[in-house]
């Protein structure tokens, strides 16, 4: 059974930081591209950051100089370091695992940026 379990969300003030983590099980983690998506109320789910099995990364334009994605294939985790958070970053953040032929989603973790 495949599981992606996110953690690290919460309430943070504007300008603050959070480190989100996703722990995977039931998949050969190292061969999957891993991504973080988010969905704000009333909006479509959007890609935030992605890291391939080879370690190449890409980011949404709105976060490229504030967020950083990393993976640990031994621990089967993918992290998203979020810095200088803004109110517009408020959303549910989802972990995503993708390879040819299939993909998986986590349940999400809420990030709320508010003073």
Secondary structure, DSSP 8 states (H G I E B T S, - for coil): --EEEEE--EEE-TT--EEEEEEEESS-GGGSEEEEEEE-TTS--EEEEEE-TT--EEE-TTTTTTEEEEEETTTTEEEEEE-S--GGG-EEEEEEEEETTEEEE---EEEEE--
